[in-house]
Amino acid sequence: MLHGGDYNPDQWLDHPEILQEDLKLMKLSNSNTFSLGIFAWSTLEPQEGDYHFEWLDKIIDNIHSIGGRVILATPSGARPSWMSQKYPEVLRVDGARVKQLHGGRHNHCFTSPVYREKTAQMNRLLAERYGKHPALLMWHISNEYGGECHCERCQDAFRNWLRDKYKENLKALNDSWWGPFWSHTFSDWSQIESPSPIGENMVHGLNLDWKRFVTDQTISFFENEVTAIRELTPEIPITTNFMADTHDLIPFQSLDYSKFAKHLDVISWDAYPAWHNDWETTANLAMKVGFINDLYRSLKQQPFLLMESTPSAVNWHKINKAKRPGMHLLSSMQMVAHGSDSILYFQWRKSRGSSEKFHGAVVDHDNSVDNRVFKEVSTVGETLEKLSQVVGTNRPADVAILYDWESNWALNHAQGYGTETKCYPQTLQEHYRTFWEQDIPVDVITKEQEFSRYKLLIVPMLYLASEETIARLKQFTAEGGTLVMTYISGIVNEHDLTYLGGWHQDLQAVFGINPVETDTLYPGDRNSVQYSNRSYELTDYATVIETHSAAVDGIYEADFYAGSPAMTKNSYGKGRAYYIGARLEEQFNRDFYQELITDLSLQSVLPIEHGPGVSVQVRQDGDVNYAFVMNFTEQEQTVSIHVVAKDLMTGEELSGELLLAKYEVRILAVK
């Protein structure tokens, strides 16, 4: 297990006593792995062509001397000021066509030939110098890729991307973008511009293709970065750190990670949940963390790395609350439970100045080993040292939830439904909740992945569904799978053009229905659905359904569609297809999915009974199950273990009732 994090010795080169002290503290904190060089370009190359690697040589050698390992980063996330001054083309242009000044980070054009040349040159030097160093464990390419540029070079690249996509057929592009609307038919490729607040931003096909282009251009820049690295160090794995939206804790939306993942050897991501916030329970936040972990783990169906986290507080939430005692170990072990083989931090040592001087770190400004945070980090490191046998193990699942970045982009651009209530990622998390609460493993997959391995496939709000995706859903059901779909699904194709003639004929066949109208409710509106002799509250969306072969499982209780179908079930081939026409309260999901859990014999891996707020997540390795029993509540909780388990921390054998303190985690091995 990797333990350590982002180390920025380039900030401390004038303080050799600090660098020497770091080596001692690394051992005391039970840390073994450090990410170097992420924002070090101005120190590596303070002037063009004037390279200074001696300091990095010494740092890597020193880390190796204490048995540590290095994840070496390429420094493209923040370029030096001399480059912006000499080559202003490297700076981004925003959507309003305003050129940005030097500053911040990630403010670079992914298309710029100069920036591609400079990053490739720097990365080749790094690979040549450190590629064979025994401390080198992995390459960390750039940092948190994101953002977009609208400069003329990017406009030309976008037009060329479109020429390739539409095979030089301008009519095909106009047809796909519904060009005659508002007289938006293009007569020459040169007329096409990226979406802009001072120009066109309501052609949905254009918006969607631009988002796709941004992802592809980011990947193209990444591939340019790794050319020399793959050539010179083919045996060293490559990653870059993915992200998540912090307040709502949903997947990062600006890039399609399902595409990016194919270019990485290992998935890693930066997790900064707002623990102890005042808008949700600790358990609810833990459920969301579990969802994103399962999405990023499922991208490659293998363990991932937690590349960044904080051992205490961050400095960029609206309220930067410290983790309470016990939460750091618990939140760290949750990451491992869902598939991480690391706990790495931003940052190792707090910066003395600038914007991150109050961001949490292993080593605080007091340089003390006696403060609470350092002690808790040391405990995490000590715990990880006992989990080596867990490394590389995975989490087989019979349940999958389908997540799609493109569908979310298209839905957010759609000028319909409720502006504030679409909430696609949040809706998927609500469908995930019941399985997390019952400790049933879930893969959060993308549309390109294999469906047939699952018993149950849940597809909420798949607004954009191509003919290919619909055909695969049809095949999954026909071959015996159980499919669940909801309101606002299958509305448009991959060009964001609506399907004509009612719902897609294949979907009508699979579900035995035709959704004929979607009613969008105001926040104060109320309706309900009668299902299984119980009434459930309905908010936001209600679909008026015309049934064909489907059986009616639930009916609306109010409004002009009172008494009509709200939920249906249909047999198709060897499988079944359920359609949920309304957004229903949390308890409905629990009750509905409990029936499917029973019908499909879905179960948790280990028989451990517990109450709400406790989560048991299991990683499997042959005949051994590693169970992480976690209390995400502020009260003591009792769990009942119906097998004989070995506590990996204490070595004792456990069975029967076990009392968990607030925020406590126990890690068990069960044959």
Backbone hydrogen bonds, N-H to C=O, Kabsch-Sander energy under -0.5 kcal/mol:
donor,donor_aa,acceptor,acceptor_aa,energy
2,L,341,D,-2.0
4,G,343,I,-1.4
5,G,33,T,-1.8
6,D,345,Y,-3.1
7,Y,35,S,-2.9
11,Q,8,N,-1.9
12,W,9,P,-2.1
15,H,12,W,-2.1
18,I,15,H,-1.4
19,L,15,H,-1.5
20,Q,16,P,-2.1
21,E,17,E,-2.1
22,D,18,I,-2.2
23,L,19,L,-1.0
24,K,20,Q,-1.1
25,L,21,E,-2.3
26,M,22,D,-2.7
27,K,23,L,-1.3
28,L,24,K,-1.9
29,S,25,L,-2.1
30,N,27,K,-1.4
31,S,26,M,-2.4
32,N,3,H,-3.6
33,T,3,H,-2.1
34,F,69,R,-2.3
35,S,5,G,-2.0
36,L,34,F,-0.5
36,L,71,I,-2.1
37,G,7,Y,-0.5
40,A,37,G,-1.2
43,T,40,A,-1.1
44,L,40,A,-2.5
45,E,41,W,-3.2
47,Q,50,D,-0.7
50,D,47,Q,-2.7
51,Y,49,G,-0.9
52,H,44,L,-3.0
57,D,53,F,-2.6
58,K,54,E,-2.2
59,I,55,W,-2.1
60,I,56,L,-2.6
61,D,57,D,-2.5
62,N,58,K,-2.6
63,I,59,I,-2.4
64,H,60,I,-2.4
65,S,61,D,-2.0
66,I,62,N,-0.8
66,I,63,I,-0.8
67,G,64,H,-1.8
68,G,63,I,-2.6
69,R,32,N,-2.6
70,V,135,A,-3.1
71,I,34,F,-2.5
72,L,70,V,-0.7
72,L,138,M,-2.0
73,A,36,L,-3.0
73,A,71,I,-0.5
74,T,140,H,-2.0
78,A,75,P,-1.4
83,M,80,P,-0.8
84,S,80,P,-1.2
85,Q,81,S,-2.2
86,K,82,W,-2.4
87,Y,83,M,-3.0
90,V,87,Y,-2.3
91,L,88,P,-1.7
94,D,98,V,-2.5
97,R,94,D,-2.3
99,K,97,R,-0.5
100,Q,92,R,-3.2
106,H,77,G,-3.4
108,H,106,H,-1.2
109,C,90,V,-2.2
110,F,108,H,-0.5
116,R,112,S,-2.3
117,E,113,P,-2.5
118,K,114,V,-2.9
119,T,115,Y,-2.5
120,A,116,R,-2.2
121,Q,117,E,-2.3
122,M,118,K,-2.4
123,N,119,T,-2.7
124,R,120,A,-2.0
125,L,121,Q,-1.9
126,L,122,M,-2.2
127,A,123,N,-2.5
128,E,124,R,-2.7
129,R,125,L,-2.1
130,Y,126,L,-2.7
131,G,127,A,-1.8
133,H,130,Y,-1.6
136,L,133,H,-1.7
137,L,70,V,-3.2
138,M,70,V,-1.1
139,W,237,P,-2.6
140,H,72,L,-2.6
141,I,139,W,-0.6
141,I,239,T,-2.9
142,S,140,H,-0.6
150,H,93,V,-2.5
155,Q,151,C,-2.3
156,D,152,E,-2.5
157,A,153,R,-2.3
158,F,154,C,-2.6
159,R,155,Q,-2.5
160,N,156,D,-2.4
161,W,157,A,-2.4
162,L,158,F,-2.4
163,R,159,R,-2.6
164,D,160,N,-2.1
165,K,161,W,-2.5
166,Y,162,L,-2.9
167,K,164,D,-1.0
168,E,163,R,-2.9
169,N,166,Y,-1.9
170,L,168,E,-0.9
173,L,169,N,-1.5
174,N,170,L,-2.6
175,D,171,K,-2.9
176,S,172,A,-2.2
177,W,173,L,-2.2
178,W,175,D,-0.8
179,G,174,N,-3.1
181,F,178,W,-1.7
183,S,180,P,-2.2
184,H,179,G,-1.8
184,H,181,F,-1.1
191,Q,188,D,-1.8
192,I,189,W,-1.7
196,S,200,E,-1.9
199,G,196,S,-1.3
204,H,202,M,-1.0
207,N,203,V,-2.5
208,L,204,H,-2.4
209,D,205,G,-2.3
210,W,206,L,-2.5
211,K,207,N,-2.0
212,R,208,L,-2.1
213,F,209,D,-2.7
214,V,210,W,-2.7
215,T,211,K,-1.9
216,D,212,R,-2.6
217,Q,213,F,-3.4
218,T,214,V,-2.2
219,I,215,T,-2.4
220,S,216,D,-2.4
221,F,217,Q,-2.2
222,F,218,T,-2.5
223,E,219,I,-2.9
224,N,220,S,-1.9
225,E,221,F,-1.9
226,V,222,F,-1.7
227,T,223,E,-0.7
227,T,224,N,-0.6
230,R,226,V,-3.1
231,E,227,T,-1.9
232,L,228,A,-2.9
233,T,229,I,-2.5
236,I,233,T,-1.7
239,T,139,W,-2.3
242,F,240,T,-0.6
242,F,268,S,-3.2
245,D,250,I,-2.7
249,L,245,D,-0.7
250,I,245,D,-0.8
252,F,243,M,-1.3
257,Y,255,L,-1.2
259,K,256,D,-1.2
260,F,256,D,-1.7
261,A,257,Y,-2.7
262,K,259,K,-0.9
263,H,260,F,-2.1
264,L,261,A,-1.5
265,D,238,I,-2.0
266,V,238,I,-1.5
268,S,240,T,-0.8
269,W,305,L,-1.9
270,D,242,F,-2.1
271,A,269,W,-0.6
271,A,308,E,-2.4
272,Y,270,D,-0.5
275,W,273,P,-1.7
277,N,274,A,-1.0
285,L,281,T,-2.0
286,A,282,T,-2.3
287,M,283,A,-2.1
288,K,284,N,-1.6
289,V,285,L,-2.3
290,G,286,A,-2.4
291,F,287,M,-2.0
292,I,288,K,-2.1
293,N,289,V,-2.5
294,D,290,G,-2.4
295,L,291,F,-1.8
296,Y,292,I,-2.7
297,R,293,N,-2.7
298,S,294,D,-1.6
299,L,295,L,-1.1
300,K,297,R,-0.9
301,Q,297,R,-0.8
302,Q,297,R,-1.5
304,F,339,G,-1.6
305,L,267,I,-2.2
307,M,269,W,-1.8
307,M,305,L,-1.0
308,E,269,W,-1.1
321,K,319,I,-1.2
327,M,324,R,-2.4
328,H,324,R,-0.5
330,L,326,G,-2.0
331,S,327,M,-3.3
332,S,328,H,-1.9
333,M,329,L,-2.6
334,Q,330,L,-1.8
335,M,331,S,-1.3
336,V,332,S,-1.7
337,A,333,M,-2.7
338,H,334,Q,-1.7
339,G,336,V,-1.5
340,S,335,M,-2.4
341,D,304,F,-2.4
343,I,2,L,-2.8
344,L,306,L,-1.1
345,Y,4,G,-1.9
346,F,309,S,-2.7
347,Q,345,Y,-0.5
348,W,6,D,-3.0
350,K,363,V,-2.3
351,S,356,E,-0.7
357,K,354,S,-1.5
359,H,356,E,-1.0
360,G,313,A,-2.1
362,V,347,Q,-1.8
363,V,348,W,-3.0
364,D,362,V,-0.6
367,N,364,D,-2.0
375,K,371,N,-1.9
376,E,372,R,-2.4
377,V,373,V,-2.5
378,S,374,F,-2.3
379,T,375,K,-1.9
380,V,376,E,-2.0
381,G,377,V,-2.5
382,E,378,S,-2.5
383,T,379,T,-2.4
384,L,380,V,-2.7
385,E,381,G,-1.7
386,K,383,T,-1.5
387,L,384,L,-2.0
390,V,387,L,-1.9
391,V,387,L,-0.7
391,V,388,S,-1.0
393,T,390,V,-2.1
394,N,620,Q,-1.2
399,V,441,P,-0.6
400,A,456,L,-2.3
401,I,443,D,-2.1
402,L,458,I,-2.6
403,Y,401,I,-0.6
403,Y,445,I,-3.3
408,N,404,D,-1.6
409,W,405,W,-2.5
410,A,406,E,-2.5
411,L,407,S,-2.6
412,N,408,N,-2.5
413,H,409,W,-1.8
414,A,410,A,-1.5
416,G,414,A,-1.6
419,T,417,Y,-0.5
421,T,418,G,-0.6
422,K,418,G,-0.7
427,T,423,C,-2.3
428,L,424,Y,-1.9
429,Q,425,P,-2.0
430,E,426,Q,-1.7
431,H,427,T,-1.6
432,Y,428,L,-1.4
433,R,429,Q,-1.5
434,T,430,E,-0.5
435,F,432,Y,-0.6
436,W,432,Y,-1.9
437,E,433,R,-2.9
438,Q,434,T,-1.5
439,D,436,W,-1.2
440,I,435,F,-2.8
443,D,399,V,-2.5
444,V,294,D,-0.9
444,V,442,V,-0.5
445,I,401,I,-1.9
445,I,443,D,-0.9
449,Q,446,T,-1.8
454,Y,451,F,-2.0
455,K,398,D,-2.0
456,L,398,D,-2.0
457,L,482,T,-2.8
458,I,400,A,-2.7
459,V,484,V,-3.6
461,M,487,Y,-0.6
462,L,459,V,-0.6
463,Y,461,M,-2.1
465,A,463,Y,-0.6
465,A,492,V,-2.6
470,I,466,S,-2.6
471,A,467,E,-2.4
472,R,468,E,-1.9
473,L,469,T,-2.3
474,K,470,I,-2.3
475,Q,471,A,-2.3
476,F,472,R,-2.4
477,T,473,L,-2.0
478,A,474,K,-2.6
479,E,475,Q,-2.0
480,G,477,T,-2.0
481,G,476,F,-2.3
482,T,455,K,-2.3
483,L,481,G,-0.6
483,L,576,R,-2.6
484,V,457,L,-2.4
485,M,578,Y,-2.6
486,T,459,V,-1.0
487,Y,580,I,-1.4
490,G,462,L,-3.2
491,I,463,Y,-1.4
492,V,463,Y,-2.1
493,N,497,L,-2.6
496,D,493,N,-2.1
499,Y,491,I,-1.8
508,Q,504,H,-2.5
509,A,505,Q,-2.1
510,V,506,D,-2.4
511,F,507,L,-2.8
512,G,508,Q,-1.8
514,N,546,E,-2.4
516,V,514,N,-0.6
516,V,544,V,-2.4
517,E,544,V,-1.2
519,D,517,E,-0.5
519,D,542,A,-3.6
520,T,518,T,-0.5
521,L,519,D,-0.5
521,L,540,D,-2.7
525,D,522,Y,-1.4
527,N,538,L,-1.0
529,V,536,Y,-2.4
530,Q,555,I,-3.1
531,Y,529,V,-0.7
531,Y,534,R,-3.1
532,S,553,D,-0.7
534,R,531,Y,-1.0
536,Y,529,V,-2.5
538,L,527,N,-2.6
539,T,583,R,-2.4
541,Y,539,T,-2.7
542,A,519,D,-2.0
543,T,581,G,-1.7
544,V,517,E,-3.3
545,I,543,T,-0.6
545,I,565,P,-0.7
546,E,514,N,-2.2
547,T,545,I,-0.6
548,H,512,G,-3.2
550,A,512,G,-1.7
551,A,569,K,-3.3
553,D,551,A,-0.6
553,D,567,M,-2.5
554,G,567,M,-1.6
555,I,530,Q,-1.7
556,Y,564,S,-2.1
557,E,528,S,-2.3
562,A,559,D,-2.2
563,G,556,Y,-3.0
564,S,561,Y,-2.2
566,A,554,G,-3.4
567,M,554,G,-1.8
568,T,579,Y,-2.1
569,K,551,A,-2.3
570,N,577,A,-2.1
572,Y,575,G,-2.5
574,K,478,A,-2.3
575,G,572,Y,-2.4
576,R,481,G,-1.4
577,A,570,N,-2.7
578,Y,483,L,-3.1
579,Y,568,T,-2.0
580,I,485,M,-2.6
581,G,566,A,-2.8
581,G,579,Y,-0.6
583,R,539,T,-0.5
583,R,541,Y,-1.7
584,L,582,A,-0.8
585,E,537,E,-1.7
588,F,585,E,-0.9
589,N,585,E,-1.2
590,R,586,E,-1.7
591,D,587,Q,-2.5
592,F,588,F,-3.5
593,Y,589,N,-2.5
594,Q,590,R,-1.6
595,E,591,D,-1.4
596,L,592,F,-1.4
597,I,593,Y,-2.9
598,T,594,Q,-2.2
599,D,595,E,-2.8
600,L,596,L,-2.7
601,S,598,T,-1.0
602,L,597,I,-2.3
605,V,439,D,-0.7
608,I,606,L,-1.8
609,E,640,S,-2.5
614,V,611,G,-1.4
615,S,630,M,-2.6
617,Q,615,S,-0.5
617,Q,628,F,-1.8
619,R,626,Y,-2.2
620,Q,394,N,-2.7
621,D,624,V,-2.6
624,V,621,D,-1.9
625,N,670,V,-2.9
626,Y,619,R,-3.1
627,A,625,N,-0.7
627,A,668,L,-2.9
628,F,617,Q,-2.8
629,V,627,A,-0.7
629,V,666,R,-3.1
630,M,615,S,-3.0
630,M,628,F,-0.7
631,N,664,E,-2.5
632,F,613,G,-2.6
632,F,630,M,-0.9
637,Q,660,L,-2.6
639,V,658,L,-2.7
640,S,609,E,-2.4
641,I,639,V,-0.5
641,I,656,G,-3.2
642,H,607,P,-2.1
642,H,640,S,-0.6
645,A,643,V,-0.6
645,A,654,L,-2.7
646,K,669,A,-2.6
647,D,645,A,-0.5
647,D,652,E,-3.1
648,L,646,K,-0.6
648,L,667,I,-2.7
651,G,647,D,-2.9
654,L,645,A,-3.6
656,G,641,I,-2.8
658,L,639,V,-2.9
660,L,637,Q,-3.7
660,L,658,L,-0.5
661,A,659,L,-0.5
663,Y,631,N,-0.6
663,Y,633,T,-1.1
664,E,661,A,-2.3
666,R,629,V,-2.3
668,L,627,A,-3.1
668,L,666,R,-0.5
669,A,646,K,-2.5
670,V,625,N,-2.6
